[in-house]
Amino acid sequence: MQTIVNVTHVRESRDNSRLRALIRFNALLFHGVATASFLEAVAPLGAGRAARAVVGAPDAAHWVDNTWRPQRSARAQALGAYIDAVWPEFDWAAAREDFCRLYAQRPGHAAGPADPALETLACCVHESQAALFYRAIAACADDPVLRELTRAAALEHCGCFDVFKALFEQRARRQAVGFVASCRAVLASSRAARDIDVAAAFRALSAHWYGTPTVTALGYQEFLSRMARLIQKHAGLGCVERLLFSPWLKRPTPAPLPDGASRQAGWCDSRWLLKAA
């Protein structure tokens, strides 16, 4: 019996090693997971949009400080530990520190609505897109460790979406909101994430390699195109998610959005956008 157990363990170890080796040379997964880890790491530092979204809502503010922030920090560390294990040639900690230091100085960092209710809607967009990304990776990754890591991340972001959604609906009952302008605003938030946040994190990946990188370099447009195809194939997009995802199918603008660009979109009733998510 002991011999059978040992043989099974050896076979599983070999299988895991083979799958891990496949991941090591997968440029799309490296760039995607590393970019996500940077964005998770920077989220709790100032909370930014999440902090503005919960202004005047003590319970939600308590949740941001005691649940949302620790979740984002822990998820960044978990993703960073995975990157260290699979791509030890990449100095994740140094790259993360550089990115976090520069992130606050990025053009367009102040973009976004000033109204707390609209900030809450923007948080819903962010959490939905993060869950969508992680769900796609969990569905296609060869490595079971990465599948479980991203599956758990997707569930976390779905839970965060539920909290922000409830807060938005509470606020929407107290103020007039509409339809067409809200769609434009949701799409503007998605474009800002693509052209500013993800683009900034992606740029941080070119440095901090010891020697020759194990993955081929990707241009940002190539990364977006390949990731879009992966998400379309594996994430199972619903009608609302297709709307949120549509800006990612188009070529990003050459430069980040200027400060205040998202404010130009206008905001109206978006409760219908949250029903199916």
C-alpha contacts under 8 A as a table, 3 or more apart, distances in Angstrom:
res1	aa1	res2	aa2	distance
1	M	4	I	5.16
1	M	5	V	6.36
2	Q	5	V	5.10
2	Q	6	N	6.17
3	T	6	N	5.10
3	T	7	V	6.14
4	I	7	V	5.17
4	I	8	T	6.12
5	V	8	T	5.13
5	V	9	H	6.15
6	N	9	H	5.07
6	N	10	V	6.22
7	V	10	V	5.11
7	V	11	R	6.22
8	T	11	R	5.13
8	T	12	E	6.17
9	H	12	E	5.12
9	H	13	S	6.09
10	V	13	S	5.06
10	V	14	R	6.16
11	R	14	R	5.11
11	R	15	D	6.12
12	E	15	D	5.01
12	E	16	N	6.07
13	S	16	N	5.10
13	S	17	S	6.06
14	R	17	S	5.00
14	R	18	R	6.12
15	D	18	R	5.11
15	D	19	L	6.23
16	N	19	L	5.11
16	N	20	R	6.00
16	N	143	D	7.08
17	S	20	R	5.02
17	S	21	A	6.10
18	R	21	A	5.10
18	R	22	L	6.46
19	L	22	L	5.13
19	L	23	I	6.49
19	L	142	D	5.88
19	L	143	D	5.40
20	R	23	I	5.10
20	R	24	R	6.30
20	R	86	V	6.90
20	R	142	D	7.81
20	R	143	D	5.92
21	A	24	R	5.09
21	A	25	F	6.98
22	L	25	F	5.79
22	L	26	N	6.63
22	L	142	D	7.62
23	I	26	N	5.06
23	I	29	L	7.25
23	I	30	F	7.91
23	I	86	V	7.53
23	I	142	D	7.14
23	I	143	D	7.03
24	R	27	A	7.97
24	R	30	F	7.71
24	R	86	V	5.92
24	R	87	W	6.33
24	R	214	T	6.73
24	R	215	V	7.19
25	F	214	T	5.89
25	F	215	V	5.10
25	F	216	T	7.91
26	N	29	L	5.57
26	N	30	F	6.32
26	N	215	V	6.32
27	A	30	F	5.16
27	A	31	H	6.13
27	A	215	V	4.88
27	A	216	T	5.80
27	A	217	A	7.20
27	A	218	L	7.41
28	L	31	H	5.33
28	L	32	G	5.96
28	L	218	L	7.98
28	L	223	F	6.77
28	L	226	R	7.40
28	L	227	M	7.20
29	L	32	G	5.00
29	L	33	V	5.80
29	L	137	I	7.96
30	F	33	V	5.39
30	F	34	A	5.85
30	F	83	I	7.86
30	F	215	V	7.61
31	H	34	A	5.31
31	H	35	T	5.88
31	H	202	F	7.01
31	H	205	L	7.32
31	H	223	F	7.81
32	G	35	T	5.26
32	G	36	A	6.19
32	G	227	M	7.82
33	V	36	A	5.11
33	V	37	S	6.15
33	V	79	L	7.16
33	V	83	I	7.94
34	A	37	S	5.01
34	A	38	F	6.38
34	A	79	L	7.50
34	A	80	G	7.53
34	A	83	I	7.15
34	A	205	L	7.60
35	T	38	F	5.30
35	T	39	L	6.45
35	T	198	V	6.76
35	T	201	A	5.26
35	T	202	F	5.59
35	T	205	L	7.74
36	A	39	L	5.18
36	A	40	E	6.13
36	A	76	A	7.99
36	A	201	A	7.97
37	S	40	E	5.08
37	S	41	A	6.09
37	S	75	R	7.48
37	S	76	A	4.84
37	S	77	Q	7.72
37	S	79	L	5.62
37	S	80	G	6.39
38	F	41	A	4.99
38	F	42	V	6.23
38	F	76	A	6.92
38	F	96	R	5.84
38	F	99	F	7.17
38	F	100	C	7.66
38	F	201	A	6.18
39	L	42	V	5.25
39	L	43	A	6.12
39	L	76	A	7.93
39	L	197	D	7.55
39	L	198	V	7.56
39	L	201	A	6.84
40	E	43	A	5.37
40	E	44	P	7.65
40	E	72	R	5.26
40	E	73	S	6.60
40	E	75	R	6.62
40	E	76	A	5.04
41	A	44	P	6.77
41	A	45	L	7.65
41	A	72	R	6.59
41	A	73	S	5.68
41	A	75	R	7.90
41	A	76	A	4.98
41	A	77	Q	7.65
41	A	96	R	7.47
41	A	100	C	7.63
42	V	45	L	5.54
42	V	46	G	7.87
42	V	100	C	5.68
42	V	103	Y	7.82
43	A	46	G	6.89
43	A	47	A	5.53
43	A	48	G	7.52
43	A	69	R	7.46
43	A	72	R	6.68
43	A	73	S	7.95
44	P	47	A	4.75
44	P	68	W	7.88
44	P	69	R	4.82
44	P	70	P	7.58
44	P	72	R	6.41
44	P	73	S	6.61
46	G	51	A	7.81
47	A	50	A	5.37
47	A	51	A	5.28
47	A	69	R	7.40
48	G	51	A	5.39
48	G	52	R	6.39
49	R	52	R	5.08
49	R	53	A	5.95
49	R	119	E	6.18
49	R	120	T	7.95
49	R	122	A	7.89
49	R	123	C	6.98
50	A	53	A	4.96
50	A	54	V	6.51
50	A	64	V	7.17
50	A	119	E	7.41
50	A	120	T	7.31
50	A	123	C	6.54
51	A	54	V	5.55
51	A	55	V	6.67
51	A	61	A	7.08
51	A	64	V	7.30
52	R	55	V	5.43
52	R	116	P	5.96
52	R	119	E	6.54
53	A	115	D	8.00
53	A	116	P	4.62
53	A	117	A	6.51
53	A	118	L	7.54
53	A	119	E	4.75
53	A	120	T	4.69
53	A	123	C	7.55
54	V	57	A	5.22
54	V	58	P	7.39
54	V	60	A	5.71
54	V	61	A	5.25
54	V	64	V	7.97
54	V	116	P	6.73
54	V	120	T	7.40
55	V	58	P	7.62
55	V	61	A	7.10
55	V	116	P	6.38
57	A	60	A	5.43
57	A	61	A	6.05
58	P	61	A	4.97
58	P	62	H	6.09
59	D	62	H	5.12
59	D	63	W	6.32
60	A	63	W	4.95
60	A	64	V	6.22
60	A	163	V	7.90
60	A	167	L	7.71
61	A	64	V	5.07
61	A	65	D	6.29
62	H	65	D	5.23
62	H	66	N	5.96
62	H	67	T	7.96
63	W	66	N	5.19
63	W	67	T	5.16
63	W	68	W	6.31
64	V	67	T	5.64
64	V	68	W	4.54
64	V	69	R	5.92
65	D	68	W	6.30
65	D	69	R	5.59
65	D	70	P	7.60
66	N	69	R	6.43
66	N	70	P	6.46
67	T	70	P	5.51
67	T	71	Q	5.97
68	W	71	Q	5.16
68	W	72	R	6.24
68	W	160	C	7.36
69	R	72	R	5.27
69	R	73	S	6.27
70	P	73	S	5.11
70	P	74	A	5.99
71	Q	74	A	5.17
71	Q	75	R	6.00
71	Q	156	E	7.90
72	R	75	R	5.11
72	R	76	A	6.15
73	S	76	A	5.18
73	S	77	Q	6.30
74	A	77	Q	5.12
74	A	78	A	6.14
75	R	78	A	5.03
75	R	79	L	6.15
75	R	153	A	7.11
76	A	79	L	5.21
76	A	80	G	5.97
77	Q	80	G	4.91
77	Q	81	A	6.02
78	A	81	A	5.12
78	A	82	Y	6.32
78	A	149	L	7.82
79	L	82	Y	5.07
79	L	83	I	6.24
79	L	149	L	7.70
80	G	83	I	5.03
80	G	84	D	6.13
80	G	92	W	6.36
80	G	93	A	7.52
81	A	84	D	5.05
81	A	85	A	6.24
82	Y	85	A	5.09
82	Y	86	V	6.18
82	Y	146	L	7.78
83	I	86	V	5.23
83	I	87	W	5.37
83	I	88	P	7.07
83	I	90	F	7.84
83	I	92	W	7.10
84	D	87	W	5.42
84	D	88	P	4.70
84	D	89	E	7.91
84	D	90	F	7.11
84	D	91	D	7.47
84	D	92	W	6.73
85	A	88	P	5.78
87	W	90	F	5.71
87	W	214	T	7.51
88	P	91	D	7.07
89	E	209	W	5.66
89	E	210	Y	5.08
89	E	211	G	7.25
89	E	213	P	6.91
89	E	214	T	7.75
90	F	208	H	5.91
90	F	209	W	4.51
90	F	210	Y	6.26
90	F	213	P	7.54
91	D	94	A	5.61
91	D	95	A	6.26
91	D	208	H	5.33
91	D	209	W	6.17
91	D	210	Y	7.46
92	W	95	A	5.10
92	W	96	R	5.94
92	W	208	H	7.54
93	A	96	R	5.11
93	A	97	E	6.24
94	A	97	E	5.20
94	A	98	D	6.31
94	A	208	H	6.96
95	A	98	D	5.21
95	A	99	F	6.14
95	A	204	A	6.44
95	A	205	L	7.13
95	A	207	A	7.31
95	A	208	H	6.09
96	R	99	F	5.08
96	R	100	C	6.06
96	R	204	A	7.99
97	E	100	C	5.18
97	E	101	R	6.14
98	D	101	R	5.22
98	D	102	L	6.26
98	D	204	A	7.65
99	F	102	L	5.23
99	F	103	Y	5.72
99	F	200	A	7.86
99	F	201	A	6.72
99	F	204	A	6.09
100	C	103	Y	5.12
100	C	104	A	7.23
101	R	104	A	6.66
101	R	105	Q	7.90
102	L	105	Q	5.40
102	L	106	R	6.63
103	Y	106	R	5.33
103	Y	200	A	7.29
104	A	109	H	6.57
105	Q	109	H	7.06
106	R	109	H	5.69
106	R	196	I	7.77
106	R	200	A	7.73
107	P	196	I	7.72
107	P	256	P	6.30
107	P	257	L	7.02
107	P	258	P	6.23
107	P	259	D	6.73
108	G	111	A	5.18
108	G	196	I	7.24
108	G	256	P	6.64
108	G	257	L	5.47
108	G	258	P	4.80
108	G	259	D	4.18
108	G	260	G	6.95
108	G	261	A	7.61
109	H	259	D	6.73
110	A	259	D	5.68
110	A	260	G	6.50
111	A	257	L	7.90
111	A	258	P	7.38
111	A	259	D	4.97
111	A	260	G	4.30
111	A	261	A	5.90
111	A	262	S	5.59
111	A	263	R	6.98
112	G	119	E	7.24
112	G	189	S	7.57
112	G	260	G	6.22
112	G	261	A	7.31
112	G	262	S	4.92
112	G	263	R	5.61
113	P	116	P	7.82
113	P	118	L	5.87
113	P	119	E	5.90
113	P	262	S	6.71
113	P	263	R	5.28
114	A	118	L	7.27
114	A	119	E	6.90
114	A	263	R	7.97
115	D	118	L	5.32
115	D	119	E	6.22
116	P	119	E	4.91
116	P	120	T	6.13
117	A	120	T	5.00
117	A	121	L	6.44
117	A	168	F	5.75
117	A	171	R	6.02
117	A	172	A	7.19
118	L	121	L	4.98
118	L	122	A	6.27
118	L	168	F	7.88
118	L	267	W	7.16
119	E	122	A	5.00
119	E	123	C	6.26
120	T	123	C	5.01
120	T	124	C	6.39
120	T	164	F	5.90
120	T	165	K	7.49
120	T	167	L	7.13
120	T	168	F	5.65
121	L	124	C	4.99
121	L	125	V	6.48
121	L	164	F	7.36
121	L	165	K	7.30
121	L	168	F	6.24
121	L	186	V	7.78
121	L	270	S	7.71
122	A	125	V	5.06
122	A	126	H	6.32
122	A	186	V	6.87
122	A	189	S	6.28
123	C	126	H	4.99
123	C	127	E	6.12
123	C	161	F	7.51
123	C	164	F	6.62
124	C	127	E	5.27
124	C	128	S	6.07
124	C	161	F	5.29
124	C	164	F	5.87
124	C	165	K	6.19
125	V	128	S	5.20
125	V	129	Q	6.21
125	V	186	V	6.81
125	V	189	S	7.18
125	V	190	S	7.07
125	V	244	L	7.23
126	H	129	Q	5.29
126	H	130	A	6.19
126	H	190	S	7.61
126	H	193	A	7.89
127	E	130	A	5.13
127	E	131	A	6.12
127	E	157	H	5.30
127	E	158	C	6.75
127	E	160	C	6.58
127	E	161	F	5.33
128	S	131	A	5.21
128	S	132	L	6.14
128	S	157	H	7.06
128	S	158	C	6.82
128	S	161	F	6.47
128	S	241	E	7.81
128	S	277	A	7.40
129	Q	132	L	4.95
129	Q	133	F	6.23
129	Q	244	L	7.37
129	Q	245	F	7.42
130	A	133	F	5.19
130	A	134	Y	6.28
130	A	154	A	7.07
130	A	157	H	6.55
131	A	134	Y	5.24
131	A	135	R	5.95
131	A	153	A	7.13
131	A	154	A	4.26
131	A	155	L	7.04
131	A	156	E	7.85
131	A	157	H	5.29
131	A	158	C	6.06
132	L	135	R	5.14
132	L	136	A	6.31
132	L	154	A	7.09
132	L	231	I	7.54
132	L	235	A	6.34
133	F	136	A	5.34
133	F	137	I	6.48
133	F	154	A	7.79
133	F	231	I	6.73
133	F	235	A	7.59
134	Y	137	I	5.15
134	Y	138	A	6.08
134	Y	150	T	5.03
134	Y	151	R	6.47
134	Y	153	A	6.39
134	Y	154	A	5.11
135	R	138	A	5.12
135	R	139	A	6.24
135	R	150	T	6.77
135	R	151	R	6.11
135	R	154	A	5.63
135	R	234	H	7.81
135	R	235	A	5.79
136	A	139	A	5.17
136	A	140	C	6.53
136	A	230	L	6.94
136	A	231	I	5.26
136	A	233	K	8.00
136	A	234	H	4.97
136	A	235	A	4.41
137	I	140	C	5.39
137	I	141	A	5.65
137	I	147	R	6.87
137	I	150	T	6.52
137	I	231	I	7.93
137	I	234	H	7.78
138	A	141	A	5.81
138	A	146	L	7.00
138	A	147	R	4.22
138	A	148	E	6.81
138	A	149	L	7.77
138	A	150	T	5.28
138	A	151	R	5.30
139	A	147	R	6.99
139	A	234	H	5.96
139	A	235	A	7.27
140	C	147	R	7.74
140	C	234	H	6.73
141	A	144	P	7.26
141	A	146	L	6.56
141	A	147	R	5.78
142	D	146	L	7.85
142	D	147	R	7.56
143	D	146	L	5.38
143	D	147	R	6.33
144	P	147	R	4.85
144	P	148	E	6.15
145	V	148	E	5.31
145	V	149	L	6.13
146	L	149	L	4.96
146	L	150	T	6.05
147	R	150	T	5.42
147	R	151	R	5.94
148	E	151	R	5.00
148	E	152	A	6.13
149	L	152	A	5.40
149	L	153	A	6.34
150	T	153	A	4.83
150	T	154	A	6.07
151	R	154	A	5.16
151	R	155	L	6.42
152	A	155	L	5.17
152	A	156	E	6.26
153	A	156	E	5.04
153	A	157	H	6.30
154	A	157	H	5.27
154	A	158	C	6.19
155	L	158	C	5.03
155	L	159	G	6.25
156	E	159	G	5.13
156	E	160	C	6.33
157	H	160	C	4.90
157	H	161	F	6.06
158	C	161	F	5.00
158	C	162	D	6.39
159	G	162	D	5.16
159	G	163	V	6.64
160	C	163	V	5.20
160	C	164	F	6.39
161	F	164	F	5.23
161	F	165	K	5.84
162	D	165	K	5.02
162	D	166	A	6.14
163	V	166	A	5.29
163	V	167	L	6.37
164	F	167	L	5.06
164	F	168	F	6.06
165	K	168	F	5.08
165	K	169	E	6.15
165	K	274	L	6.86
166	A	169	E	5.22
166	A	170	Q	6.17
167	L	170	Q	5.07
167	L	171	R	6.32
168	F	171	R	5.13
168	F	172	A	5.94
169	E	172	A	4.89
169	E	173	R	6.31
169	E	271	R	6.62
170	Q	173	R	5.54
170	Q	174	R	7.21
171	R	174	R	5.34
171	R	175	Q	6.73
172	A	175	Q	5.32
172	A	176	A	6.86
172	A	177	V	6.70
172	A	269	D	7.46
172	A	271	R	7.79
173	R	176	A	7.59
176	A	268	C	7.58
176	A	269	D	7.34
177	V	267	W	7.39
177	V	268	C	4.15
177	V	269	D	3.73
177	V	270	S	7.33
178	G	181	A	7.17
178	G	182	S	6.71
178	G	267	W	7.56
178	G	268	C	3.84
178	G	269	D	3.43
178	G	270	S	6.81
179	F	182	S	5.24
179	F	183	C	6.49
179	F	268	C	5.38
179	F	269	D	4.94
179	F	270	S	6.24
180	V	183	C	5.25
180	V	184	R	6.56
180	V	268	C	7.05
181	A	184	R	5.06
181	A	185	A	6.17
181	A	265	A	6.70
181	A	266	G	5.26
181	A	267	W	5.02
181	A	268	C	5.37
182	S	185	A	4.95
182	S	186	V	6.11
182	S	266	G	6.77
182	S	267	W	4.48
182	S	268	C	4.40
182	S	269	D	5.85
182	S	270	S	5.58
183	C	186	V	5.15
183	C	187	L	6.21
183	C	267	W	7.94
183	C	270	S	7.27
184	R	187	L	5.17
184	R	188	A	6.05
184	R	265	A	5.82
184	R	266	G	7.22
184	R	267	W	7.67
185	A	188	A	4.88
185	A	189	S	6.24
185	A	262	S	7.04
185	A	265	A	5.11
185	A	266	G	6.03
185	A	267	W	5.79
186	V	189	S	5.18
186	V	190	S	6.38
186	V	244	L	7.16
187	L	190	S	4.96
187	L	191	R	6.11
187	L	243	L	7.77
187	L	244	L	6.43
187	L	246	S	7.97
187	L	247	P	6.73
188	A	191	R	5.03
188	A	192	A	6.09
188	A	262	S	5.84
188	A	265	A	6.81
189	S	192	A	5.08
189	S	193	A	6.28
189	S	262	S	6.72
190	S	193	A	5.16
190	S	194	R	6.34
190	S	244	L	6.64
190	S	245	F	7.49
190	S	247	P	6.49
190	S	248	W	7.80
191	R	194	R	5.01
191	R	195	D	5.93
191	R	247	P	5.77
191	R	248	W	7.32
191	R	252	P	7.80
192	A	195	D	5.15
192	A	196	I	5.43
192	A	197	D	6.99
192	A	256	P	7.74
192	A	257	L	6.70
192	A	262	S	7.57
193	A	196	I	5.52
193	A	197	D	4.86
193	A	198	V	5.96
194	R	197	D	6.27
194	R	198	V	5.37
194	R	199	A	6.29
194	R	247	P	7.90
194	R	248	W	6.74
194	R	252	P	7.12
195	D	198	V	6.73
195	D	199	A	5.58
195	D	252	P	5.89
195	D	253	T	6.59
195	D	255	A	7.46
195	D	256	P	5.49
195	D	257	L	7.07
196	I	199	A	5.31
196	I	200	A	5.89
196	I	256	P	5.28
196	I	257	L	6.92
197	D	200	A	5.32
197	D	201	A	6.40
198	V	201	A	5.13
198	V	202	F	6.02
199	A	202	F	5.06
199	A	203	R	6.27
199	A	220	Y	7.19
200	A	203	R	5.29
200	A	204	A	6.75
201	A	204	A	5.35
201	A	205	L	7.24
202	F	205	L	5.63
202	F	220	Y	7.27
203	R	206	S	6.27
204	A	207	A	6.56
205	L	208	H	7.44
206	S	209	W	7.74
206	S	217	A	7.81
209	W	212	T	6.99
209	W	213	P	6.14
210	Y	213	P	7.41
213	P	216	T	7.18
218	L	222	E	6.24
218	L	223	F	6.05
219	G	222	E	5.23
219	G	223	F	6.14
220	Y	223	F	4.98
220	Y	224	L	6.17
221	Q	224	L	5.10
221	Q	225	S	6.15
221	Q	251	R	6.90
221	Q	252	P	7.43
222	E	225	S	5.12
222	E	226	R	6.09
223	F	226	R	5.32
223	F	227	M	5.92
224	L	227	M	5.16
224	L	228	A	5.89
224	L	248	W	6.91
224	L	249	L	7.69
225	S	228	A	5.14
225	S	229	R	6.37
225	S	249	L	6.96
226	R	229	R	5.20
226	R	230	L	6.28
227	M	230	L	4.98
227	M	231	I	6.12
228	A	231	I	5.17
228	A	232	Q	6.07
228	A	248	W	6.69
228	A	249	L	6.40
229	R	232	Q	5.11
229	R	233	K	6.13
230	L	233	K	5.18
230	L	234	H	6.06
230	L	235	A	7.90
231	I	234	H	5.28
231	I	235	A	5.10
231	I	236	G	7.88
232	Q	235	A	6.01
232	Q	236	G	6.86
232	Q	237	L	6.77
233	K	236	G	7.06
237	L	240	V	7.92
237	L	241	E	5.48
237	L	242	R	5.83
238	G	241	E	5.14
238	G	242	R	6.08
238	G	276	A	7.81
239	C	242	R	5.17
239	C	243	L	6.57
240	V	243	L	5.17
240	V	244	L	6.42
240	V	273	L	6.27
240	V	274	L	7.90
240	V	276	A	6.50
240	V	277	A	6.92
241	E	244	L	4.97
241	E	245	F	5.89
241	E	277	A	7.35
242	R	245	F	4.97
242	R	246	S	5.87
243	L	246	S	5.31
244	L	247	P	7.26
245	F	248	W	5.64
245	F	249	L	7.29
246	S	249	L	5.46
246	S	250	K	7.34
247	P	250	K	5.50
248	W	251	R	7.56
248	W	252	P	7.83
253	T	256	P	6.95
257	L	261	A	6.03
258	P	261	A	5.57
260	G	263	R	5.32
260	G	264	Q	7.19
261	A	264	Q	5.64
261	A	265	A	7.70
262	S	265	A	5.77
263	R	266	G	6.36
269	D	272	W	7.64
270	S	273	L	5.30
270	S	274	L	7.02
271	R	274	L	5.33
271	R	275	K	6.76
272	W	275	K	5.50
273	L	276	A	7.02
273	L	277	A	7.72
274	L	277	A	5.53
